[in-house]
Amino acid sequence: MTELPKTFDPAEIESRWYAHWEEKGLFRPERPDAEPFTIVNPPPNVTGSLHIGHALDNTLQDIVIRYERLRGKDALWVVGTDHAGIATQMVVERQLNAQGQKRTDFSRDDFVAKVWEWKAESGGAITRQLRRLGCSMDWANERFTMDEGFSKAVIKTFVELHQRGLLYRDKRLVNWDPHFRSAISDLEVETKEVKGGFWHFRYPLADGVKLANGADHIVVATTRPETMLADMAVAVNPEDPRYKDVIGKDILQPITGRRFKVVADEHADPELGSGAVKITPGHDFNDFEVGKRAGFKPADMLNMFDADANVVQTADGLIPDRFLGLHRFRRDGVDGARELVVAEMKALGLLVPHVTKSKDGEEVRSDAEPRTIQTPFGDRSGVVIEPWLTDQWYVDAEKLALAPMQAVRDGRIEIVPKSWEKTFFNWMENIQPWCVSRQLWWGHQIPAWYDEDGNPYVAESEEKAQALAGNKKLTRDPDVLDTWFSSALWPFGTLGWPEETETLKRHYPNDLLISGFDILFFWDARMAMQGLEFMGDVPWRKLYLHGLVRAADGQKMSKSKGNVVDPLGLIDRFGADALRFFMAAMESQGRDVKMDEKRVEGYRNFATKLWNAARFLQSNGVTASTSHEAPHADAPVNRWIVAETVATVQAIDTAMAELRFDAAANAIYHFVWDQFCDWYIELTKGSMDEETKAVAGWAFDQILVMLHPFMPFITEELWNLTGTRETQLIVARWPQALYAVDREAQAEIDWLIRLISAMRTARTELNVPPGAKLGVVVHDSSEETRRRIDRQGTALARLGRVESLSFGDKVEGGAAQIVVDEATFILPLEGVIDIAAEKARLAKALASAEKERDSLSGRLSNPSFVEKAKAEAVAKAREDHAEKAAEAERLKAALERLA
């Protein structure tokens, strides 16, 4: 046994122990006969670095995997990274740009080779950072979504889905990023508020048709005037009386001269603007659906932009040449299509100006009504996303969604918290086709080849595709697959599929998936689809969805707000154990986690408390326990700590079964801080006999094991410094909660703690000098209380600073009275304090506290304050009210104690 240093150094301990665990293969000990337990980590982007969301997600996973490993299971935590198509290609392109080069200077193969070079040199940052957090992953079998074996699984999945009629090519609108010249997923779209305009234009009715009010035109309003060059209809509500007579009639688009119909569709809101909406199905998601309902086939919808969002000619050739080649917006000082459209409509007298009144009452005219518009941006490119009509590959998500929904309904997949089920079903029941193609070079290239007529041949290799095509000349599809497509195979592709490996047989389905709720649809649901389709079983039996980590004021963290918290910085300051414990203690099902550095610091103090307890035990000759079973104990205090240890094991087991991380963390925290470190050590000071040493050593060992999933580093260090061990703590045995809880000992020590606590409170409140020892007179005590006093007299005298103790009815002079259970404990105070002055002080303080309490109560009962004040002000008022109310109750109780 090595003598413990006075202080511990988290950084030194963490690096040393993590290297040892990994080197010895202790994250995946050989347990072929044990019950398997499997989780897979949401694969972080290979370009990524550890952010606070990763810290929460991976801490929770590590707590589970360490807990199950301690319980003796064959615990496998699959680890890997995602190739992150757009993000990785962007990083490498930036490096090339810095060297005066660009992607198109290279062949596709040469550029991909450069990406692999970057991955080898710089792609491991986040995996190193996960190690700093303490994640006990199976690094020996780390996976990457572009690994040869995993790529084989991806290609097989694509081909088989196509063969089963579940994957097809179609022309639809996508989120198009003109910077990357690629479709992107909804998750990669960031909506921002942008100051823009709402323009009103007159569209002439054709053939002399007029509205009921005699107007020869319909006014339409739009925030995107440039797209009118590809308008295909004007929609009105079928119940709008203003337009009933012109439904089905022709209308003219003034600049292009295109004739199209007025169509009836409920998308047009009679209460919004003029109630008439221009329909551009090739450049608006809502318009696309209106267009389909109006009978337009996607192949016939007009597209007016190229991949760079520059104007190109539509299929009907009606866009005037002066617009061709213009960018959609003003750029580099040059007007774009938007500005030119507005100028021409104004010149034609077809712009309806926006009219307001100045302060002087004069009319002020402007081209557009100012509006704040929710605008989609690419989260990486920072450019406005363009709804773009293009040919892409789609998965029939509607059919694939049926099996996961049934699995949730019949309980094969349990969603925790259950409240997320409604959201899951709502999304799955209204799911749209899944666009899986991306116009990039980095990624899994789509296994499809086209003949000269554009007919696709899908196969696992070019040779097989050529066999399908005969003698036709083939060209491979240049697109790659969406990264969510490959990561959807994670629960079984990482285990060796499509090969029938022993690992796959043993560890599929996975037991649990821990995920942020924000990727429920992008990843979780798609894993469920692919697992049930290809494995015939659910990918995991339980899905736990945690919240977001928010700033201290509840706001979402963002770089633009400057409120992002770096978890590595917190680890540097407080240690990984403190950050991990904070994450667990704050993770309450269904709620977001509010960042609070003070609490992280508090859990660092908790670690210090544990360290000092170990030093105290060591200095008193307490060593590691020699038995997994609890030692025999006769003394009530020892029987009590054994019972409390067992109760804590039971509480943690129950909480972990329900995935209540906060309950599990708080159970061990309360036991360590309050019961063991404060009371057990206090109660046994000066009486460390052999029985107490054995019990203390056993209980402390159980603490280290129970706390290990939450604080792995300090517990492993103490485990090895406090005795000679057969195993490292990471692979020790979880405590067994099989002992009968000693209710008698629990009740007796609970009584003693309550009595001493009440005495200390009374002394503090009544300003009794700390060094003063008081006599105590016990009134109306039962026989059980008398026996307890007899057994615990020494501890009561030492910790309660009791000089003498007797039984009687009353005392002469002033005294304080404490009631514990049936007995009254009277503390004579004559000559110890000025009782009259103390009563006056307490009465004055009570009056002041009650006045502030009532004032705050009045403010909180005022609807005007609660409804109109800032949320932070209302919350502060409630906190202050609760504090003053508690203070008033405490002072009132103190005053009543004085006889």
N, C-alpha and C positions, 0 to 999 in steps of 0.2 A: 504494500500500500504506500503510495507516494503522498507526501504532505502537500496539501492544497495551497496554492499561492493565495495571498490576501485578496487579490482581484483577478478577474478573468478577462482575457483578451479575445473577444468574439472573432475578429478577423483571423487571428492566428489559428484558433481552434477550428474554424470553419474550413479553411483551406486544407489543413492537415487531415481532418477526418474525412472530408469528401474524397480526397485523393486515395485514402486508405480503403474506404468502402468500394470505390470503383475498381481499384487495382485488385482487390481480393474477390471481386465478383459477387459482393454481398447484396447488390440490388436484385439479383436473380439467383438465389441459392438453389442448388440442385434438390428438388423435391418431387421426383417423378410419381410418388405414391400419394402425394397430398392432394387435397381438393383444389382445383384450379380457381383462380380469381383473376379476371382480366379487365383492364381499362386501356383505352387508347387516347393519346393526347390530341387535342385539336392541333393539327400541324401548323406551326407558325411559319410565316413567309421566310424563305431563306435570306431575304434582304433585311429582315426585321431586327429590332432590338427590343429588349424587355421593357414593356410598359406596365402601368399599374394594373391594367386588366389582365395581362398575362400573369402577373404576380398573384392575383386573386384566384384565377382559374387553376393555375398549376399548384398553388398551395393546397387548395381543397383536394385536388387529385392525389397529391403526395401524402396528405393526412390519411386518406382512405387506403392507399397502397401500403403505407407503413403499418397501419392498423391491421390490415389483413395479413401482412407478412408476419407480424408478431403473433397473430392467431394461428400460425402454422400453415397457412395456405401457400400453394404454388402461385405466388402473386406475380403477374406479368403486367408491367406498364409499358406499352408499346410507344416508342418515341420516333419522331421523324420530322422532316420539314417539307413544306410545299414549295414547288418550283416558282410559283408566283409570277405567271407569265408577263403581265404588263409591268409590274414593279421591277422585276429583274432586268427585263429588256431596257427599261428606262435607265436603271443604274449604269448598265454597261454602255448605253448610248451616250450618257453624260460623260463617261470617262473618255470615250472616243472623241466627243466634241471638244473636250479640254485639250486634246492632242491635235486638234485641227482636222479630225476625221469625222465621218458619219457612217451610219449603218450601211447605206447603199453603196459605199465604196468597196464593200466586201460581198462575196457570194454568200448565199444563205448558210452553207455549210461552214464557211470560214467564220462568219459572225457567231454561229452557235458554238463553235470551238472556243471563241473568245469568252462566251458566257460561261462555259465549263471551266475555263481558266480562272475567271473571277470567282466562281463558286469554290474552287479548290483553295484560293488564297484568302477570300474574305467572307465566304458564306457560312462560317460557323460561329458568328458573333453571338447570336441568340442562344445557341446551345451551350456556349460557355457561360452565358448569363443565367440560364436555367440551373446550371450546376451551382452557381453562387447562391441561388435561392434554396438549394438543398434538395432538388428534385431527384428522387431515387429511381430513375428510369433505366430501362434495359438498353444501355448505350452500346453494348456488345452487338446488338442487332438493330442499330439505328437504320431507319429507312428514309428514302427520298422519293418524291413522287415521279422523278425522272429516272430512277434506277431501272436497270435492264429488266429485272423481274417484274417490277411494278408496271413498267411501260407495256409489258406483254399482257398484263391483266387489263390495262386501259384499252388497248387495241381490240382484244377479244370481246370486251364489253360492248364497244361501239359496233363491231361487226354483228354480234349476236342480237343486239337490240334492233339493228336494221333488218336482220333476217326474220325477226319476230314481228315486224311491222310496227315497232315502237319507236323508231328513229327514222326521220325522213328529211328531205330538203324542201324548203318552202320560202315564199316571198312574204315577208311581214315587216312591220316596223320594229326597229331595235333602238336602244340607246347608243347613238353613234358618237364616238369621241374623235373630232376632226384632227386633234393633235396627234393621237396615236394611229389614226385611220383604222379604227377597229371598233367593233361592237363591244360593249362592256355590260356587266351585270348591274342590277338595281343597287346592290351593296356598294358598288364603286361610284354611285351617283350621290353627290352631296347637294342638297337643296339649300339655296341661300336667298335672302331677301335682297332684291335689286330695285333701285329706283328706275322706273321706266314710264311708259306712256300707254294710254288707251285711245287709239285713233278711231274716228267714226267716218265712214265713207258711204257715198251713195252709189248703189249698183243699179243701173237702168233696167227696167223691165223691157223685154223684147216685144215686137209686134204690136205696139200700141196698147198693151195690157196696162191697166191701172189698178191701184188699191181701192178699197171702198171709200177712202177719204179723198180720192182723186189724184193721189201722188203717182207719178210714173216711175218711181224708183223704190228700192228697199234700202234702208240704212243698216249697215252692218258695222260692228265694232270689233277691233282686234288689238292685241298687244304685239302681234308679229305681222306688220303690213307686208314685209318682203315675201311672205309665203303666198300672197294672193296671185302671184304669177303661176301657181299650180293649183288654184281653186278648181273644184269640180262640181260644187253645188252650193246652194244656200239653204240652211235648215230652219224651219219654223215649227213651233209646237202645233200639233194637229188640233188642239182645242183653242188656239189663239184666234179670236174672231177677226182680228185685223188682217190676217193673211189667208183665211180659209179659201177665198176666191182665187188665189194665185198659186195654190199648191199644184204642182205638175206643170206650171207654165215656165217658159224660158226666161232667163235673165242673162244679161251681158256683163262680162268682166271688162271694164273699160280699157285697160292697157293692152291686154292680149286679144281682145275681141272674141274670146271664147264664149260660146253659148252653153249654158247648162241649166238644170232644172231647179226649181224651188221644191224641196222635199220636206215631207212631214216627219218629224222625229222628236221624241220627248226630251232629247238632249238639249233642245232649245228651251230656255227658261223665259217665259213671257215677262217675268218681273226683272230680268237682268238686261240692262241697256235697252235696245230697240226690240228685243225678243227674237231677232234674226241673227243667225250665226253663219259666217262663211265656213265652208267645209273644204279642208285641204287634207285628204286622207293619206297622202304620202309623207306628211310632215307633222302630224299630231296624233297622239294615241287615241284621244276621244273621237277625232274626226275619222280615224281609220275604222272604228267600230260603226260610226254613222254611215260611212261609205259602204261598208259591207251590207248593212241593213238596207241601204238604198239600191243594192244590186251590183255595185262595182266589184269586180274580181281584183284581188291584189295585183295580179300581173298587169292589169289595165290602169292602175292608179298612177298618177303623174309624179315624177321625181324631178325636182328642179335644182338639186345640188349634187356636186361630185363629192368624193371622199374628204376633200379639204374644206367643204362648205362654201365652195364657189359656185356661182350660177352656171348651169348647163342647160342646153335645150331640152324641153320636154318632148315626149313622143309625138305630140301633135304639131310640133314645130311652130308654136304661136308666140313664144317669148321673143320680143324684139331684140335684135342683135346688140343694141347698146347696153343691155343688161348682162350679156354673156361674159363670163370671166370675172364678174364682180364678186367680191366676198359678200357674205350675208350682212355683215355689219361694217360700219366705218372703221378703217384700220390704217395706221401709219399716215394719218392725215388725209386719206382718200375716202370719199363717200362710198358706201356700200349699196347693196340692193335695197336695203331698208330706206335709206335717205332718198334714193332716186325714185322709188315708188311713191313715197309721201310727196315729193316735189312735183311729180307728174300728175298725181291725183289732185293736188292743190291747183296746178295750172289749168286742169280741165274743169275746175269749179266743182269737183266732186268730193272735196274734203269738207266735212262739217266741223267748223272750228269749235274749240272748247271756250265757253264764255263765262267769265267771272266778273265780280264787281270789285273795283279798287276801293280804298278807304274813302276816296272822294265821291264814290257812287258812280264812277265812270266804268263803262264796259271795257274789260281786258280780254283780248282774244289770243288764243294760242292754238297750235296745231293739234295738241293732244292733251287729254286729261291726265295729270300726274297720277301715277299708280305705283304702289310697292308690289312687286311681282315675285312670286315664288319661282325661282329659276334654277334649273338643274345644271350642275357643274361636274366635270370629271374630278374625282377626289385627288387624283395624282397630276393630271395635266393642268387643271385650273381653268379649262376653257368651257364655254357653254355647250352642253350636250345637245345634239340635233337628233330629233326623231327621224330616222332615215329608213326608207323602204329598200330592202336589199334581200338577196337570196342568202339564206343561212341554213345550218343544220339544226333540227329541233328534235327533242325527245317528247314523246306523248306522255307528259306528266299526269294528265287526267286519269289515264288507265293505271299508271304505276302508283298513283296515290291511293287506290282502292285498298290494297293489301295493308299498308301501314295504318290506315284509318281503322280497319277491322282489328288489327293487332292491338291498338289502343283501346278499342271498345271491349275486347274480350280479355284484356288484362295481360296479354303477353308482353306488351310494353307499358310500363308504369311511368307516367310523367309526374315529376315532383318539382315544384308544388303543383297540385292537381288543378289549380286555377288556370294553368296554361293550356289545359285541354281545349277549352272553348276557342282560344286563339288558333290552336293547331288545326282544329276541325274547320274553322271558318276559312282559313287560308287554303287548306287542302281541298275543300269542297268547291272553291272558286279558282283553282289553280289554272294557270295559263301554260301553253306550250313552252318548254324550256329551251332557250337558244343556247347551244353548246359550242358554236364555232366562234373563233376570234381571228382577226386579221393580223397575226403576229408571226414572228420567226421562231421565237423561243417557246417551246411547249411540245405536246404530243401532236405531231402532224396527222391530220385526219386521214384515215386509210380509205380514201376514195379517189378513183381515177376517172377522167372524163374522156369520152371519144370526141371526135370533131363536131358532132351534133349536140354536144353538151349532156349526153346521157351518162349518169354516174354508175360506176362499178365499185361496190364496196367489198373489200377483202382484206385479209390479214397481211398480205404481201402483194407486191406488184405482179409477181408471177401468177398468183391466184386470180388477180383482177384481169390479167391478160387472157387467162384461160376462159374467164367468163365472157370477155369481149371478142374472142376470136382474133381475127387479123387486124382489127381496128387499131389505129394509132391512139395511144393513151397519154394523157397528161395528168399528173397528180394534183389534187386539190392543195393549194398553198397554205390554207388556213390551219390553225391549230385548235385544240380543244380548250374550252373553258377550264380553268383550274378546279372549279367546283365539281366538274365531271370526274376528274381523277380522284380528288379527295373523297368523293362519295363512296369509293371502294375501300377506304381506309380500314374499316373493321375486319375485312377478310383479305384484301390485297396485301396488307402488311404481314399476314400470317402464312403467305406462300401461295395463295390462290392465283392462277387456276390449277396449280399442282395440288394434289391431295396429300399435303404434308401432315405429319403427326402433330405439329404445332397447331395447324388449322383445325384438325379434328378435336384437339384438346381444349382450345381456347376460343372457339366460335360456337355459339354467340358470346360476345363480351358480356360481362356482368353489369357494367355501369358506363354511362357516358356523362361527363360533367362538361357543361357548355354554357356560354353566355346566351341569354335569351335572344340576342340580336342576330344569331346565326341559326335560329331554330329552323328557318325555311331554306336558307342557302346551303346549309350543310347537314343538319340533323335529319330533316325530313328526307333529303335526297339519299342519305345513307340508308334510311329505312326502306326507301323504294328499291335501291339496288341490292341490298342484303336479302330482302324477301324475294326479289326477282331471280337472283342468281344462286343464293344459298338455300332458298326455301325456308328460311327461318329469320327471325328478327336479328338485327345486328347487335343489340344489347337489350337486356331485360328491364333496365331502369334508365331513365333520362332525367338528370338533375339540371335544372336551369337556374343559374344565379343571376343576380342583378349587375348593374354597372357600379364602378367605383367613381363617385362624384367628388367634387371639391367640397371643402368644409361647409360652404354655404348652400350646398345642394345643387349647384350648377353643374352641367356637364363639362368635363374637362376638354379644353381645346387649346391649341397653340396660339390661336388668335386672341384668346382671352388671357393668355399668360398664366393659367392656373393648373397647368399640367404638373403632376408630381412624378419625379423620377424614382422608381423603386430601388435602383442601385445606389442612389444617394442616401436613401433611408437605411439601406443595409450598411453602407459605410459608417453612418452615424450611430445606429442603434443595434446593428447586428441582424442577421437573417432571422434568427429565432424570434426576436421581438416583432418584426414585420409580419412573419407567418402567424404568430399568435393573434395579432391585431386583426388580420384578415379572417381568421376563424371565428374569433369572438364577435365580430361585427356582421358575420354572414348569417342573416336571419331570412328564412325562406320568403321569397316574394318581395324583398325590399332591396333597394340599392344601398351600397356602403358609402357612408360619408367619411372622407379622409380626415384624420385627426392626428397630427403629429404628436400632440401631447399624450394621446393614448398609446401610440407606439413607444414613446419614451417611458410611459408607465409600465409597459410590458418588459422593457429593458430593466427597469427597477425590480420587476417580478423575478427576472432571471438572477439579478444580484441577490435577492432575498433567498432564492434557492441555493445559490452558491454559499452564502453565509451560513445557512442551515447546515450544509454539508460540512463546513469548517467547524461548526460547533459540535456536531456529532463526532467528527474525527478527533477533536481535542478531548472528548469525553470517552474515548476508547470504543466508539461504535464503529463496526466494520460491516462489510457486505454480508448479507444473509446467506446462510448455507442451505436454505430450504425454500422451495417454491411455496410450500404450505406455511400458514401462519403459525408462529411459535405458541406454545402453551402460555397462558397468562392468567394470573390470579388478581393482580392489582386492577381496580376499576379503571384507572386511567389508561392502562395498557389494553384492557378488554375493549375500552371505548375506541381507541385509535384503530384497533383491528376492525371493529364494526364499521367505523366511518370509512376505512379503506375499502371494505367490501361494498358498502353502499355507493361509494364513488365509482367503483368498477361497474356496478350495476347501472348507475346513471349514465356513464359514458357508453356502455354497450347499447342501452336503450336509445340514446341520442344518435349514435352512429347508425343504428338500424333504420332510423327515421330520417337520416341525413340532416340532423339538426346540429350543424357544426357549432353554432353559438352555444347551444345547451351543453354540448360535450366540453367545449373550452371553458365555459364558466363553471362547470362541475369540478374540473381538475384545479382551476384557479382558486376557487373558494376553499377546496380541501387543503391545497398546499399553503396558501397564504394565511387563512384564518385558523383552520383546525390544527394543521401540523406545525407550521412555523411559529404561529402566535401562541396557541393554547397548549399544544402537547409539549413543545419544548419548554414553555414557561412552567407548566405543571410538573415537569420531571426534573427541572434544574435542582441540583443538589441531592437527588435521590436516584442516580443512575446505577441501580443494581444490575446484576447479570440478566434478570428477566427483562428489565427495561431496555438494556442495551440490545438484546436479541430482537425485541419487538420494534424498537426504533430503527434498527438496521433493516429489518424486513419491510417495515412500512415505507422507509425511504426508497428501497429498491422498487417497491410497487409504484411509488410516485414517478421514479425515473422511467419505468416502462410505460405507464399511462400517459406521461407527458411527452414521451418521445415522438409520436406522430406530429405533434404540434411544434415542439422545440427539439429537433433532432440533435443539434450540435452540442449544446450545453449538457444535455442528458447523457450523450455518449461519452463526453469528457468526464463527467462525474462518475459514471458507471465504472470507468476504467481506473479512476484515481482513488476510489473508495474501497477497493478490494481486488482480490485475484478472481478472475472470472473464467468460466469455461468457454463463453462465446462473447462476441461483441453484442452490444445492446440492440443493434438493428435487427438481429436474428434471435433475440431472446424470446422467452415465453410470455404471452399475455397473461395477466392475473386471472385466476378463476374466481368467479363470484358465487361460489357454491357453499360457503360457510353460512351457518345460521347467524343472523345479525343478533348481537347481544343487546336486547332492548333494555335490560336492567342497567347495564353499564352506560349505555347511551343516555338514559334518563338521568342517571346520577351526575355524570359529567356535564350534561346540558344544564342541569340545575346549578351546578357549581359555577359554570361560565356565566349564566344569567345573573347569579347573585354577585359575583365579583364585578361584572360589567356595570350592574346597577349601583354598586358602592362607588366605583370609580366615577361614574357619571354624576352622582350626587355630590361627591367631594369637589369635582371640577366646577359644577354649577354654583355651589355654595361658597366657593373660594376658600376651601379648607387648605391650609398649607400642605404642600406635597409631602413633607417629611413627618407630618403629624400622624401618630398612631391613635386610633380611636377604640374605645370599648364598644361592644355591641350587645344589646339586650334583645333576645328573641322572644316574641309573643305569639301565642296561639299556634305553636308548632305541632305537627303530627309526630308520631313515633318514627315514621320513615325519615322525616327531616332531621330528627335528633340523631338517628343512626348515621345519616349522611354527614352531619356536622362532626360527629365523632371520628368518622373515617377520613374526612377531608379537612380537618381542623388545621393541620400544618400548612397546607396549600392556601387555605382561606386566610390564615394569619399573615403569610408572606405576601401573597398577591393582592389581598384586600387591605393590607396595612392595619390589621386588627390587633390591638394590644391585649384585650381580654374579651371573653365571650361568656354570657350567662343567660339564664332563662328567667323571665319575669313579665310583669304587666306594664310597668311604666318607669320613667326616669325623672329625676328632678331637673328642672330648668329646661331650656330649649333643646330640641333634638330634631334630627331628620328621620323620616320614616320611609322604609322601602318595603314593598310587598312583593314577595316571590312565592308563587303558588298560594298555599293557605296561610303561610307565616308572615308576620310583620317583623322586620329587622329595624331596631331603633338605634340610631347613632347619636349619643349625647354630644352636644356642641357647646355647652356652657364653658366659657373660658377658652374655647378654641377659636371661635369667630365672634364678631359683634352681631348678634342675631337681629336686633332691631334695625341696624344699618343695612344688613343683608336683605331683610324683608323689604325695606324701602327701595333698595337698589333693584331688586327683582321686580317689584311692582311698577317702578318707573320704566324699566326696560320692557315689561309686558305691555304697558299702555302704548309705548312707542311702536312696538311691533304690531299690535292690533290696529293702530291708526294707519300704518302703512299698508297692512293687509287689506283693510276695508277700503282704502283709497284705490288700490289696485283692483279690488273686486268691483268697485263702482265703474271703473274705466272698462273692465272686461264685460260688464253687463250692458254697456252702451253699444247698441247695434251700429251706430255711426262710426265708432272707433274700430270695432272688429271688422267691419266691411270695407272701410275706406283706408285704414292705416296700412302701411307696408307689412307684409307677412312677417318680416324679421322683427318689427316692432311689437306685433301682437304676440309672437312667440316669446320674446323677451319679457313682456308684461306677465305672461302666464308663468314663466319660470320664476320671476320675482315674487309673484303672488304665492306660489307654492313654497318658496323659501321663507317668506314672512309668516305664512300660516304655520309652517313647521316650527319656526322660531317661537311663535306665540304659544304653541302647544307645549314646547319644551320649558319655556319660562313659567307657564302656568303650573306645570307639573312640579317644577322645582319649588315654587312658592308654596304649593300644597304639601310638600314634604316637610316643611318646617312646622313643627308642632306648636 
